[in-house]
Amino acid sequence: MKIRPLGEKVLVRILESEEKTKGGIILPDTAKEEKAEGQVVAVGAGKKLDSGKLQPLEVKKGDKVIFGKYAGDEVTIDGDKHKIIKEEEILAIFE
């Protein structure tokens, strides 16, 4: 399924939580925290400025990003968890 976010929205695939702790303890699904990291799958056209021009987004497809824990709306696409969030809710890009 193909999804294209509108405006300044970004579609991010949530990265899976670790199955084990650093000490080797296996975590059950109920103990895992939802990750606030993901990979950008698609981006919207950009932010519309007061002048009517479009400002392109800083993030691009393939970027690994950190976003706020409660940012955006969660959707499931082809069995994978994704979030649709505003670019301004993205806190950082991994380099």
PDB file with one MODEL, atoms N, CA, C and O in Angstrom:
MODEL        1
ATOM      1  N   MET A   1       0.842  -1.169   0.000  1.00  0.00           N
ATOM      2  CA  MET A   1       0.000   0.000   0.000  1.00  0.00           C
ATOM      3  C   MET A   1       0.894   1.241   0.000  1.00  0.00           C
ATOM      4  O   MET A   1       1.861   1.307   0.758  1.00  0.00           O
ATOM      5  N   LYS A   2       0.579   2.211  -0.835  1.00  0.00           N
ATOM      6  CA  LYS A   2       1.340   3.451  -0.897  1.00  0.00           C
ATOM      7  C   LYS A   2       0.558   4.563  -0.201  1.00  0.00           C
ATOM      8  O   LYS A   2      -0.644   4.718  -0.416  1.00  0.00           O
ATOM      9  N   ILE A   3       1.245   5.321   0.622  1.00  0.00           N
ATOM     10  CA  ILE A   3       0.636   6.457   1.300  1.00  0.00           C
ATOM     11  C   ILE A   3       1.549   7.660   1.110  1.00  0.00           C
ATOM     12  O   ILE A   3       2.764   7.556   1.280  1.00  0.00           O
ATOM     13  N   ARG A   4       0.966   8.798   0.758  1.00  0.00           N
ATOM     14  CA  ARG A   4       1.721  10.034   0.603  1.00  0.00           C
ATOM     15  C   ARG A   4       1.147  11.052   1.593  1.00  0.00           C
ATOM     16  O   ARG A   4      -0.008  11.457   1.461  1.00  0.00           O
ATOM     17  N   PRO A   5       1.944  11.466   2.580  1.00  0.00           N
ATOM     18  CA  PRO A   5       1.469  12.463   3.543  1.00  0.00           C
ATOM     19  C   PRO A   5       1.218  13.807   2.860  1.00  0.00           C
ATOM     20  O   PRO A   5       1.835  14.120   1.841  1.00  0.00           O
ATOM     21  N   LEU A   6       0.323  14.582   3.421  1.00  0.00           N
ATOM     22  CA  LEU A   6       0.006  15.911   2.884  1.00  0.00           C
ATOM     23  C   LEU A   6       0.769  17.000   3.625  1.00  0.00           C
ATOM     24  O   LEU A   6       1.115  16.848   4.796  1.00  0.00           O
ATOM     25  N   GLY A   7       1.027  18.102   2.922  1.00  0.00           N
ATOM     26  CA  GLY A   7       1.636  19.286   3.543  1.00  0.00           C
ATOM     27  C   GLY A   7       2.954  19.008   4.215  1.00  0.00           C
ATOM     28  O   GLY A   7       3.883  18.476   3.606  1.00  0.00           O
ATOM     29  N   GLU A   8       3.027  19.379   5.499  1.00  0.00           N
ATOM     30  CA  GLU A   8       4.276  19.245   6.248  1.00  0.00           C
ATOM     31  C   GLU A   8       4.305  17.974   7.103  1.00  0.00           C
ATOM     32  O   GLU A   8       5.037  17.905   8.090  1.00  0.00           O
ATOM     33  N   LYS A   9       3.523  16.992   6.729  1.00  0.00           N
ATOM     34  CA  LYS A   9       3.462  15.729   7.471  1.00  0.00           C
ATOM     35  C   LYS A   9       4.507  14.746   6.933  1.00  0.00           C
ATOM     36  O   LYS A   9       4.938  14.829   5.782  1.00  0.00           O
ATOM     37  N   VAL A  10       4.897  13.812   7.812  1.00  0.00           N
ATOM     38  CA  VAL A  10       5.923  12.818   7.491  1.00  0.00           C
ATOM     39  C   VAL A  10       5.412  11.448   7.946  1.00  0.00           C
ATOM     40  O   VAL A  10       4.867  11.330   9.043  1.00  0.00           O
ATOM     41  N   LEU A  11       5.579  10.419   7.122  1.00  0.00           N
ATOM     42  CA  LEU A  11       5.227   9.049   7.487  1.00  0.00           C
ATOM     43  C   LEU A  11       6.502   8.359   7.956  1.00  0.00           C
ATOM     44  O   LEU A  11       7.479   8.262   7.212  1.00  0.00           O
ATOM     45  N   VAL A  12       6.482   7.877   9.208  1.00  0.00           N
ATOM     46  CA  VAL A  12       7.665   7.270   9.822  1.00  0.00           C
ATOM     47  C   VAL A  12       7.327   5.844  10.248  1.00  0.00           C
ATOM     48  O   VAL A  12       6.328   5.614  10.930  1.00  0.00           O
ATOM     49  N   ARG A  13       8.169   4.880   9.840  1.00  0.00           N
ATOM     50  CA  ARG A  13       8.023   3.492  10.306  1.00  0.00           C
ATOM     51  C   ARG A  13       8.725   3.388  11.642  1.00  0.00           C
ATOM     52  O   ARG A  13       9.914   3.689  11.752  1.00  0.00           O
ATOM     53  N   ILE A  14       7.988   2.960  12.666  1.00  0.00           N
ATOM     54  CA  ILE A  14       8.541   2.855  14.018  1.00  0.00           C
ATOM     55  C   ILE A  14       9.492   1.671  14.068  1.00  0.00           C
ATOM     56  O   ILE A  14       9.155   0.570  13.634  1.00  0.00           O
ATOM     57  N   LEU A  15      10.690   1.910  14.606  1.00  0.00           N
ATOM     58  CA  LEU A  15      11.671   0.838  14.749  1.00  0.00           C
ATOM     59  C   LEU A  15      11.282  -0.036  15.933  1.00  0.00           C
ATOM     60  O   LEU A  15      10.791   0.461  16.947  1.00  0.00           O
ATOM     61  N   GLU A  16      11.502  -1.323  15.803  1.00  0.00           N
ATOM     62  CA  GLU A  16      11.125  -2.284  16.836  1.00  0.00           C
ATOM     63  C   GLU A  16      11.951  -2.093  18.098  1.00  0.00           C
ATOM     64  O   GLU A  16      13.126  -1.731  18.032  1.00  0.00           O
ATOM     65  N   SER A  17      11.328  -2.339  19.255  1.00  0.00           N
ATOM     66  CA  SER A  17      12.019  -2.296  20.537  1.00  0.00           C
ATOM     67  C   SER A  17      12.916  -3.517  20.668  1.00  0.00           C
ATOM     68  O   SER A  17      12.704  -4.547  20.027  1.00  0.00           O
ATOM     69  N   GLU A  18      13.907  -3.372  21.506  1.00  0.00           N
ATOM     70  CA  GLU A  18      14.837  -4.473  21.728  1.00  0.00           C
ATOM     71  C   GLU A  18      14.120  -5.632  22.418  1.00  0.00           C
ATOM     72  O   GLU A  18      13.288  -5.427  23.301  1.00  0.00           O
ATOM     73  N   GLU A  19      14.456  -6.843  22.001  1.00  0.00           N
ATOM     74  CA  GLU A  19      13.884  -8.047  22.604  1.00  0.00           C
ATOM     75  C   GLU A  19      14.587  -8.385  23.919  1.00  0.00           C
ATOM     76  O   GLU A  19      13.997  -8.989  24.815  1.00  0.00           O
ATOM     77  N   LYS A  20      15.871  -7.980  24.022  1.00  0.00           N
ATOM     78  CA  LYS A  20      16.665  -8.294  25.208  1.00  0.00           C
ATOM     79  C   LYS A  20      17.251  -7.016  25.797  1.00  0.00           C
ATOM     80  O   LYS A  20      17.457  -6.030  25.090  1.00  0.00           O
ATOM     81  N   THR A  21      17.516  -7.048  27.092  1.00  0.00           N
ATOM     82  CA  THR A  21      18.244  -5.960  27.720  1.00  0.00           C
ATOM     83  C   THR A  21      19.729  -6.174  27.459  1.00  0.00           C
ATOM     84  O   THR A  21      20.122  -7.214  26.929  1.00  0.00           O
ATOM     85  N   LYS A  22      20.556  -5.198  27.826  1.00  0.00           N
ATOM     86  CA  LYS A  22      21.998  -5.351  27.632  1.00  0.00           C
ATOM     87  C   LYS A  22      22.549  -6.511  28.447  1.00  0.00           C
ATOM     88  O   LYS A  22      23.562  -7.108  28.083  1.00  0.00           O
ATOM     89  N   GLY A  23      21.872  -6.831  29.562  1.00  0.00           N
ATOM     90  CA  GLY A  23      22.300  -7.946  30.408  1.00  0.00           C
ATOM     91  C   GLY A  23      21.838  -9.303  29.906  1.00  0.00           C
ATOM     92  O   GLY A  23      22.188 -10.328  30.491  1.00  0.00           O
ATOM     93  N   GLY A  24      21.048  -9.329  28.819  1.00  0.00           N
ATOM     94  CA  GLY A  24      20.630 -10.585  28.232  1.00  0.00           C
ATOM     95  C   GLY A  24      19.250 -11.060  28.655  1.00  0.00           C
ATOM     96  O   GLY A  24      18.839 -12.158  28.279  1.00  0.00           O
ATOM     97  N   ILE A  25      18.516 -10.253  29.435  1.00  0.00           N
ATOM     98  CA  ILE A  25      17.172 -10.635  29.872  1.00  0.00           C
ATOM     99  C   ILE A  25      16.199 -10.400  28.725  1.00  0.00           C
ATOM    100  O   ILE A  25      16.174  -9.317  28.139  1.00  0.00           O
ATOM    101  N   ILE A  26      15.398 -11.409  28.403  1.00  0.00           N
ATOM    102  CA  ILE A  26      14.405 -11.295  27.329  1.00  0.00           C
ATOM    103  C   ILE A  26      13.164 -10.613  27.879  1.00  0.00           C
ATOM    104  O   ILE A  26      12.620 -11.023  28.905  1.00  0.00           O
ATOM    105  N   LEU A  27      12.717  -9.558  27.183  1.00  0.00           N
ATOM    106  CA  LEU A  27      11.562  -8.791  27.638  1.00  0.00           C
ATOM    107  C   LEU A  27      10.278  -9.278  26.979  1.00  0.00           C
ATOM    108  O   LEU A  27      10.245  -9.501  25.769  1.00  0.00           O
ATOM    109  N   PRO A  28       9.205  -9.445  27.785  1.00  0.00           N
ATOM    110  CA  PRO A  28       7.908  -9.768  27.178  1.00  0.00           C
ATOM    111  C   PRO A  28       7.326  -8.522  26.508  1.00  0.00           C
ATOM    112  O   PRO A  28       7.748  -7.404  26.807  1.00  0.00           O
ATOM    113  N   ASP A  29       6.368  -8.707  25.611  1.00  0.00           N
ATOM    114  CA  ASP A  29       5.762  -7.583  24.889  1.00  0.00           C
ATOM    115  C   ASP A  29       5.194  -6.522  25.825  1.00  0.00           C
ATOM    116  O   ASP A  29       5.233  -5.334  25.506  1.00  0.00           O
ATOM    117  N   THR A  30       4.666  -6.935  26.975  1.00  0.00           N
ATOM    118  CA  THR A  30       4.051  -5.976  27.899  1.00  0.00           C
ATOM    119  C   THR A  30       5.070  -5.081  28.588  1.00  0.00           C
ATOM    120  O   THR A  30       4.709  -4.018  29.092  1.00  0.00           O
ATOM    121  N   ALA A  31       6.337  -5.486  28.621  1.00  0.00           N
ATOM    122  CA  ALA A  31       7.373  -4.700  29.291  1.00  0.00           C
ATOM    123  C   ALA A  31       8.119  -3.771  28.340  1.00  0.00           C
ATOM    124  O   ALA A  31       8.888  -2.917  28.781  1.00  0.00           O
ATOM    125  N   LYS A  32       7.898  -3.932  27.042  1.00  0.00           N
ATOM    126  CA  LYS A  32       8.620  -3.117  26.067  1.00  0.00           C
ATOM    127  C   LYS A  32       8.020  -1.723  25.993  1.00  0.00           C
ATOM    128  O   LYS A  32       6.800  -1.557  25.999  1.00  0.00           O
ATOM    129  N   GLU A  33       8.882  -0.735  25.923  1.00  0.00           N
ATOM    130  CA  GLU A  33       8.430   0.642  25.709  1.00  0.00           C
ATOM    131  C   GLU A  33       8.346   0.890  24.221  1.00  0.00           C
ATOM    132  O   GLU A  33       9.138   0.355  23.445  1.00  0.00           O
ATOM    133  N   GLU A  34       7.369   1.715  23.820  1.00  0.00           N
ATOM    134  CA  GLU A  34       7.280   2.063  22.408  1.00  0.00           C
ATOM    135  C   GLU A  34       8.451   2.973  22.070  1.00  0.00           C
ATOM    136  O   GLU A  34       8.720   3.955  22.761  1.00  0.00           O
ATOM    137  N   LYS A  35       9.133   2.625  21.000  1.00  0.00           N
ATOM    138  CA  LYS A  35      10.294   3.407  20.571  1.00  0.00           C
ATOM    139  C   LYS A  35       9.877   4.756  20.033  1.00  0.00           C
ATOM    140  O   LYS A  35       8.826   4.884  19.407  1.00  0.00           O
ATOM    141  N   ALA A  36      10.683   5.742  20.271  1.00  0.00           N
ATOM    142  CA  ALA A  36      10.466   7.067  19.710  1.00  0.00           C
ATOM    143  C   ALA A  36      11.504   7.308  18.614  1.00  0.00           C
ATOM    144  O   ALA A  36      11.958   8.432  18.401  1.00  0.00           O
ATOM    145  N   GLU A  37      11.864   6.230  17.929  1.00  0.00           N
ATOM    146  CA  GLU A  37      12.800   6.297  16.810  1.00  0.00           C
ATOM    147  C   GLU A  37      12.141   5.632  15.619  1.00  0.00           C
ATOM    148  O   GLU A  37      11.363   4.688  15.765  1.00  0.00           O
ATOM    149  N   GLY A  38      12.462   6.135  14.442  1.00  0.00           N
ATOM    150  CA  GLY A  38      11.886   5.526  13.262  1.00  0.00           C
ATOM    151  C   GLY A  38      12.629   5.925  12.009  1.00  0.00           C
ATOM    152  O   GLY A  38      13.577   6.709  12.043  1.00  0.00           O
ATOM    153  N   GLN A  39      12.174   5.367  10.902  1.00  0.00           N
ATOM    154  CA  GLN A  39      12.760   5.672   9.597  1.00  0.00           C
ATOM    155  C   GLN A  39      11.689   6.315   8.732  1.00  0.00           C
ATOM    156  O   GLN A  39      10.564   5.824   8.639  1.00  0.00           O
ATOM    157  N   VAL A  40      12.059   7.423   8.101  1.00  0.00           N
ATOM    158  CA  VAL A  40      11.125   8.157   7.256  1.00  0.00           C
ATOM    159  C   VAL A  40      10.820   7.329   6.007  1.00  0.00           C
ATOM    160  O   VAL A  40      11.726   6.918   5.281  1.00  0.00           O
ATOM    161  N   VAL A  41       9.526   7.092   5.771  1.00  0.00           N
ATOM    162  CA  VAL A  41       9.080   6.307   4.626  1.00  0.00           C
ATOM    163  C   VAL A  41       8.615   7.219   3.496  1.00  0.00           C
ATOM    164  O   VAL A  41       8.843   6.935   2.320  1.00  0.00           O
ATOM    165  N   ALA A  42       7.958   8.325   3.868  1.00  0.00           N
ATOM    166  CA  ALA A  42       7.453   9.269   2.862  1.00  0.00           C
ATOM    167  C   ALA A  42       7.302  10.644   3.503  1.00  0.00           C
ATOM    168  O   ALA A  42       7.093  10.756   4.711  1.00  0.00           O
ATOM    169  N   VAL A  43       7.412  11.693   2.679  1.00  0.00           N
ATOM    170  CA  VAL A  43       7.246  13.069   3.168  1.00  0.00           C
ATOM    171  C   VAL A  43       6.237  13.807   2.305  1.00  0.00           C
ATOM    172  O   VAL A  43       6.043  13.492   1.131  1.00  0.00           O
ATOM    173  N   GLY A  44       5.597  14.801   2.918  1.00  0.00           N
ATOM    174  CA  GLY A  44       4.650  15.636   2.188  1.00  0.00           C
ATOM    175  C   GLY A  44       5.373  16.642   1.306  1.00  0.00           C
ATOM    176  O   GLY A  44       6.603  16.663   1.248  1.00  0.00           O
ATOM    177  N   ALA A  45       4.600  17.474   0.622  1.00  0.00           N
ATOM    178  CA  ALA A  45       5.148  18.443  -0.324  1.00  0.00           C
ATOM    179  C   ALA A  45       5.926  19.561   0.362  1.00  0.00           C
ATOM    180  O   ALA A  45       6.864  20.104  -0.222  1.00  0.00           O
ATOM    181  N   GLY A  46       5.557  19.909   1.576  1.00  0.00           N
ATOM    182  CA  GLY A  46       6.239  20.972   2.295  1.00  0.00           C
ATOM    183  C   GLY A  46       5.271  21.870   3.030  1.00  0.00           C
ATOM    184  O   GLY A  46       4.054  21.714   2.941  1.00  0.00           O
ATOM    185  N   LYS A  47       5.840  22.817   3.761  1.00  0.00           N
ATOM    186  CA  LYS A  47       5.049  23.758   4.550  1.00  0.00           C
ATOM    187  C   LYS A  47       4.685  24.958   3.687  1.00  0.00           C
ATOM    188  O   LYS A  47       5.541  25.543   3.024  1.00  0.00           O
ATOM    189  N   LYS A  48       3.415  25.316   3.704  1.00  0.00           N
ATOM    190  CA  LYS A  48       2.965  26.470   2.929  1.00  0.00           C
ATOM    191  C   LYS A  48       3.231  27.745   3.746  1.00  0.00           C
ATOM    192  O   LYS A  48       2.736  27.887   4.864  1.00  0.00           O
ATOM    193  N   LEU A  49       4.000  28.648   3.186  1.00  0.00           N
ATOM    194  CA  LEU A  49       4.337  29.899   3.851  1.00  0.00           C
ATOM    195  C   LEU A  49       3.246  30.935   3.619  1.00  0.00           C
ATOM    196  O   LEU A  49       2.395  30.761   2.748  1.00  0.00           O
ATOM    197  N   ASP A  50       3.272  32.013   4.398  1.00  0.00           N
ATOM    198  CA  ASP A  50       2.290  33.095   4.249  1.00  0.00           C
ATOM    199  C   ASP A  50       2.318  33.695   2.842  1.00  0.00           C
ATOM    200  O   ASP A  50       1.301  34.180   2.347  1.00  0.00           O
ATOM    201  N   SER A  51       3.482  33.659   2.208  1.00  0.00           N
ATOM    202  CA  SER A  51       3.617  34.210   0.859  1.00  0.00           C
ATOM    203  C   SER A  51       2.978  33.303  -0.204  1.00  0.00           C
ATOM    204  O   SER A  51       2.849  33.692  -1.364  1.00  0.00           O
ATOM    205  N   GLY A  52       2.579  32.085   0.210  1.00  0.00           N
ATOM    206  CA  GLY A  52       1.978  31.149  -0.728  1.00  0.00           C
ATOM    207  C   GLY A  52       2.970  30.147  -1.296  1.00  0.00           C
ATOM    208  O   GLY A  52       2.575  29.186  -1.957  1.00  0.00           O
ATOM    209  N   LYS A  53       4.266  30.366  -1.042  1.00  0.00           N
ATOM    210  CA  LYS A  53       5.293  29.444  -1.531  1.00  0.00           C
ATOM    211  C   LYS A  53       5.376  28.220  -0.626  1.00  0.00           C
ATOM    212  O   LYS A  53       4.990  28.271   0.542  1.00  0.00           O
ATOM    213  N   LEU A  54       5.886  27.121  -1.179  1.00  0.00           N
ATOM    214  CA  LEU A  54       6.106  25.914  -0.396  1.00  0.00           C
ATOM    215  C   LEU A  54       7.550  25.857   0.070  1.00  0.00           C
ATOM    216  O   LEU A  54       8.474  26.018  -0.727  1.00  0.00           O
ATOM    217  N   GLN A  55       7.741  25.627   1.365  1.00  0.00           N
ATOM    218  CA  GLN A  55       9.079  25.433   1.915  1.00  0.00           C
ATOM    219  C   GLN A  55       9.297  23.922   2.022  1.00  0.00           C
ATOM    220  O   GLN A  55       8.577  23.252   2.761  1.00  0.00           O
ATOM    221  N   PRO A  56      10.275  23.377   1.299  1.00  0.00           N
ATOM    222  CA  PRO A  56      10.493  21.929   1.352  1.00  0.00           C
ATOM    223  C   PRO A  56      10.872  21.481   2.762  1.00  0.00           C
ATOM    224  O   PRO A  56      11.413  22.260   3.547  1.00  0.00           O
ATOM    225  N   LEU A  57      10.585  20.230   3.070  1.00  0.00           N
ATOM    226  CA  LEU A  57      10.904  19.683   4.389  1.00  0.00           C
ATOM    227  C   LEU A  57      12.393  19.353   4.488  1.00  0.00           C
ATOM    228  O   LEU A  57      13.047  19.055   3.488  1.00  0.00           O
ATOM    229  N   GLU A  58      12.916  19.414   5.720  1.00  0.00           N
ATOM    230  CA  GLU A  58      14.330  19.098   5.946  1.00  0.00           C
ATOM    231  C   GLU A  58      14.586  17.601   5.905  1.00  0.00           C
ATOM    232  O   GLU A  58      15.648  17.163   5.462  1.00  0.00           O
ATOM    233  N   VAL A  59      13.618  16.814   6.364  1.00  0.00           N
ATOM    234  CA  VAL A  59      13.806  15.367   6.368  1.00  0.00           C
ATOM    235  C   VAL A  59      13.489  14.803   4.985  1.00  0.00           C
ATOM    236  O   VAL A  59      12.726  15.386   4.215  1.00  0.00           O
ATOM    237  N   LYS A  60      14.091  13.660   4.695  1.00  0.00           N
ATOM    238  CA  LYS A  60      13.836  13.012   3.405  1.00  0.00           C
ATOM    239  C   LYS A  60      13.662  11.523   3.633  1.00  0.00           C
ATOM    240  O   LYS A  60      13.998  11.000   4.695  1.00  0.00           O
ATOM    241  N   LYS A  61      13.139  10.857   2.639  1.00  0.00           N
ATOM    242  CA  LYS A  61      12.914   9.424   2.709  1.00  0.00           C
ATOM    243  C   LYS A  61      14.222   8.718   3.042  1.00  0.00           C
ATOM    244  O   LYS A  61      15.259   8.995   2.439  1.00  0.00           O
ATOM    245  N   GLY A  62      14.165   7.806   4.003  1.00  0.00           N
ATOM    246  CA  GLY A  62      15.349   7.043   4.400  1.00  0.00           C
ATOM    247  C   GLY A  62      16.028   7.566   5.650  1.00  0.00           C
ATOM    248  O   GLY A  62      16.815   6.839   6.256  1.00  0.00           O
ATOM    249  N   ASP A  63      15.753   8.817   6.068  1.00  0.00           N
ATOM    250  CA  ASP A  63      16.365   9.372   7.277  1.00  0.00           C
ATOM    251  C   ASP A  63      15.896   8.602   8.510  1.00  0.00           C
ATOM    252  O   ASP A  63      14.725   8.236   8.610  1.00  0.00           O
ATOM    253  N   LYS A  64      16.813   8.357   9.447  1.00  0.00           N
ATOM    254  CA  LYS A  64      16.467   7.763  10.740  1.00  0.00           C
ATOM    255  C   LYS A  64      16.295   8.926  11.709  1.00  0.00           C
ATOM    256  O   LYS A  64      17.198   9.750  11.859  1.00  0.00           O
ATOM    257  N   VAL A  65      15.129   8.998  12.373  1.00  0.00           N
ATOM    258  CA  VAL A  65      14.796  10.168  13.184  1.00  0.00           C
ATOM    259  C   VAL A  65      14.353   9.784  14.594  1.00  0.00           C
ATOM    260  O   VAL A  65      13.972   8.646  14.866  1.00  0.00           O
ATOM    261  N   ILE A  66      14.418  10.776  15.476  1.00  0.00           N
ATOM    262  CA  ILE A  66      13.882  10.675  16.835  1.00  0.00           C
ATOM    263  C   ILE A  66      12.715  11.652  16.911  1.00  0.00           C
ATOM    264  O   ILE A  66      12.824  12.793  16.462  1.00  0.00           O
ATOM    265  N   PHE A  67      11.597  11.202  17.480  1.00  0.00           N
ATOM    266  CA  PHE A  67      10.421  12.061  17.605  1.00  0.00           C
ATOM    267  C   PHE A  67       9.865  11.934  19.018  1.00  0.00           C
ATOM    268  O   PHE A  67      10.236  11.020  19.754  1.00  0.00           O
ATOM    269  N   GLY A  68       8.981  12.843  19.395  1.00  0.00           N
ATOM    270  CA  GLY A  68       8.371  12.810  20.717  1.00  0.00           C
ATOM    271  C   GLY A  68       7.564  11.544  20.927  1.00  0.00           C
ATOM    272  O   GLY A  68       6.934  11.047  19.993  1.00  0.00           O
ATOM    273  N   LYS A  69       7.574  11.021  22.133  1.00  0.00           N
ATOM    274  CA  LYS A  69       6.898   9.766  22.457  1.00  0.00           C
ATOM    275  C   LYS A  69       5.416   9.790  22.095  1.00  0.00           C
ATOM    276  O   LYS A  69       4.872   8.785  21.637  1.00  0.00           O
ATOM    277  N   TYR A  70       4.767  10.924  22.297  1.00  0.00           N
ATOM    278  CA  TYR A  70       3.326  11.021  22.038  1.00  0.00           C
ATOM    279  C   TYR A  70       3.014  11.794  20.754  1.00  0.00           C
ATOM    280  O   TYR A  70       1.884  12.243  20.559  1.00  0.00           O
ATOM    281  N   ALA A  71       3.997  11.948  19.890  1.00  0.00           N
ATOM    282  CA  ALA A  71       3.822  12.708  18.648  1.00  0.00           C
ATOM    283  C   ALA A  71       2.984  11.935  17.639  1.00  0.00           C
ATOM    284  O   ALA A  71       3.057  10.708  17.569  1.00  0.00           O
ATOM    285  N   GLY A  72       2.198  12.652  16.868  1.00  0.00           N
ATOM    286  CA  GLY A  72       1.498  12.100  15.716  1.00  0.00           C
ATOM    287  C   GLY A  72       0.427  11.074  16.003  1.00  0.00           C
ATOM    288  O   GLY A  72       0.023  10.854  17.145  1.00  0.00           O
ATOM    289  N   ASP A  73      -0.016  10.456  14.924  1.00  0.00           N
ATOM    290  CA  ASP A  73      -1.059   9.434  14.980  1.00  0.00           C
ATOM    291  C   ASP A  73      -0.501   8.118  14.469  1.00  0.00           C
ATOM    292  O   ASP A  73       0.150   8.078  13.426  1.00  0.00           O
ATOM    293  N   GLU A  74      -0.758   7.029  15.209  1.00  0.00           N
ATOM    294  CA  GLU A  74      -0.253   5.722  14.825  1.00  0.00           C
ATOM    295  C   GLU A  74      -1.187   5.062  13.819  1.00  0.00           C
ATOM    296  O   GLU A  74      -2.409   5.094  13.966  1.00  0.00           O
ATOM    297  N   VAL A  75      -0.590   4.470  12.805  1.00  0.00           N
ATOM    298  CA  VAL A  75      -1.335   3.711  11.800  1.00  0.00           C
ATOM    299  C   VAL A  75      -0.571   2.412  11.532  1.00  0.00           C
ATOM    300  O   VAL A  75       0.644   2.342  11.719  1.00  0.00           O
ATOM    301  N   THR A  76      -1.300   1.390  11.092  1.00  0.00           N
ATOM    302  CA  THR A  76      -0.662   0.125  10.724  1.00  0.00           C
ATOM    303  C   THR A  76      -0.768  -0.036   9.213  1.00  0.00           C
ATOM    304  O   THR A  76      -1.856   0.010   8.639  1.00  0.00           O
ATOM    305  N   ILE A  77       0.381  -0.226   8.586  1.00  0.00           N
ATOM    306  CA  ILE A  77       0.437  -0.391   7.134  1.00  0.00           C
ATOM    307  C   ILE A  77       1.175  -1.689   6.842  1.00  0.00           C
ATOM    308  O   ILE A  77       2.330  -1.855   7.236  1.00  0.00           O
ATOM    309  N   ASP A  78       0.512  -2.608   6.152  1.00  0.00           N
ATOM    310  CA  ASP A  78       1.092  -3.911   5.812  1.00  0.00           C
ATOM    311  C   ASP A  78       1.673  -4.618   7.040  1.00  0.00           C
ATOM    312  O   ASP A  78       2.711  -5.272   6.946  1.00  0.00           O
ATOM    313  N   GLY A  79       1.005  -4.489   8.192  1.00  0.00           N
ATOM    314  CA  GLY A  79       1.424  -5.166   9.413  1.00  0.00           C
ATOM    315  C   GLY A  79       2.500  -4.465  10.215  1.00  0.00           C
ATOM    316  O   GLY A  79       2.862  -4.939  11.292  1.00  0.00           O
ATOM    317  N   ASP A  80       3.027  -3.346   9.725  1.00  0.00           N
ATOM    318  CA  ASP A  80       4.066  -2.590  10.442  1.00  0.00           C
ATOM    319  C   ASP A  80       3.469  -1.337  11.062  1.00  0.00           C
ATOM    320  O   ASP A  80       2.580  -0.708  10.488  1.00  0.00           O
ATOM    321  N   LYS A  81       3.973  -0.979  12.255  1.00  0.00           N
ATOM    322  CA  LYS A  81       3.509   0.234  12.923  1.00  0.00           C
ATOM    323  C   LYS A  81       4.200   1.455  12.312  1.00  0.00           C
ATOM    324  O   LYS A  81       5.416   1.468  12.118  1.00  0.00           O
ATOM    325  N   HIS A  82       3.410   2.462  12.019  1.00  0.00           N
ATOM    326  CA  HIS A  82       3.904   3.725  11.482  1.00  0.00           C
ATOM    327  C   HIS A  82       3.265   4.867  12.260  1.00  0.00           C
ATOM    328  O   HIS A  82       2.265   4.681  12.954  1.00  0.00           O
ATOM    329  N   LYS A  83       3.852   6.039  12.135  1.00  0.00           N
ATOM    330  CA  LYS A  83       3.258   7.260  12.676  1.00  0.00           C
ATOM    331  C   LYS A  83       3.239   8.307  11.575  1.00  0.00           C
ATOM    332  O   LYS A  83       4.167   8.410  10.774  1.00  0.00           O
ATOM    333  N   ILE A  84       2.167   9.075  11.554  1.00  0.00           N
ATOM    334  CA  ILE A  84       2.105  10.249  10.688  1.00  0.00           C
ATOM    335  C   ILE A  84       2.262  11.439  11.613  1.00  0.00           C
ATOM    336  O   ILE A  84       1.412  11.689  12.468  1.00  0.00           O
ATOM    337  N   ILE A  85       3.355  12.172  11.440  1.00  0.00           N
ATOM    338  CA  ILE A  85       3.658  13.282  12.338  1.00  0.00           C
ATOM    339  C   ILE A  85       4.023  14.526  11.534  1.00  0.00           C
ATOM    340  O   ILE A  85       4.398  14.445  10.364  1.00  0.00           O
ATOM    341  N   LYS A  86       3.903  15.684  12.195  1.00  0.00           N
ATOM    342  CA  LYS A  86       4.357  16.934  11.586  1.00  0.00           C
ATOM    343  C   LYS A  86       5.882  16.979  11.667  1.00  0.00           C
ATOM    344  O   LYS A  86       6.483  16.447  12.601  1.00  0.00           O
ATOM    345  N   GLU A  87       6.484  17.613  10.689  1.00  0.00           N
ATOM    346  CA  GLU A  87       7.950  17.701  10.700  1.00  0.00           C
ATOM    347  C   GLU A  87       8.445  18.385  11.975  1.00  0.00           C
ATOM    348  O   GLU A  87       9.500  18.025  12.497  1.00  0.00           O
ATOM    349  N   GLU A  88       7.700  19.363  12.478  1.00  0.00           N
ATOM    350  CA  GLU A  88       8.142  20.087  13.675  1.00  0.00           C
ATOM    351  C   GLU A  88       8.174  19.197  14.925  1.00  0.00           C
ATOM    352  O   GLU A  88       8.793  19.570  15.922  1.00  0.00           O
ATOM    353  N   GLU A  89       7.516  18.024  14.890  1.00  0.00           N
ATOM    354  CA  GLU A  89       7.539  17.098  16.013  1.00  0.00           C
ATOM    355  C   GLU A  89       8.757  16.175  15.981  1.00  0.00           C
ATOM    356  O   GLU A  89       8.996  15.424  16.926  1.00  0.00           O
ATOM    357  N   ILE A  90       9.529  16.233  14.886  1.00  0.00           N
ATOM    358  CA  ILE A  90      10.767  15.461  14.789  1.00  0.00           C
ATOM    359  C   ILE A  90      11.845  16.239  15.550  1.00  0.00           C
ATOM    360  O   ILE A  90      12.084  17.418  15.290  1.00  0.00           O
ATOM    361  N   LEU A  91      12.489  15.547  16.496  1.00  0.00           N
ATOM    362  CA  LEU A  91      13.455  16.207  17.359  1.00  0.00           C
ATOM    363  C   LEU A  91      14.869  16.196  16.793  1.00  0.00           C
ATOM    364  O   LEU A  91      15.629  17.141  17.004  1.00  0.00           O
ATOM    365  N   ALA A  92      15.228  15.126  16.070  1.00  0.00           N
ATOM    366  CA  ALA A  92      16.595  15.010  15.541  1.00  0.00           C
ATOM    367  C   ALA A  92      16.649  13.986  14.416  1.00  0.00           C
ATOM    368  O   ALA A  92      15.775  13.129  14.281  1.00  0.00           O
ATOM    369  N   ILE A  93      17.709  14.103  13.610  1.00  0.00           N
ATOM    370  CA  ILE A  93      17.992  13.150  12.541  1.00  0.00           C
ATOM    371  C   ILE A  93      19.336  12.514  12.859  1.00  0.00           C
ATOM    372  O   ILE A  93      20.308  13.214  13.142  1.00  0.00           O
ATOM    373  N   PHE A  94      19.394  11.174  12.811  1.00  0.00           N
ATOM    374  CA  PHE A  94      20.679  10.475  13.000  1.00  0.00           C
ATOM    375  C   PHE A  94      21.543  10.736  11.775  1.00  0.00           C
ATOM    376  O   PHE A  94      21.046  10.712  10.649  1.00  0.00           O
ATOM    377  N   GLU A  95      22.841  10.987  11.985  1.00  0.00           N
ATOM    378  CA  GLU A  95      23.771  11.208  10.867  1.00  0.00           C
ATOM    379  C   GLU A  95      24.798  10.120  10.815  1.00  0.00           C
ATOM    380  O   GLU A  95      25.666  10.132   9.943  1.00  0.00           O
TER     381      GLU A  95
ENDMDL
END
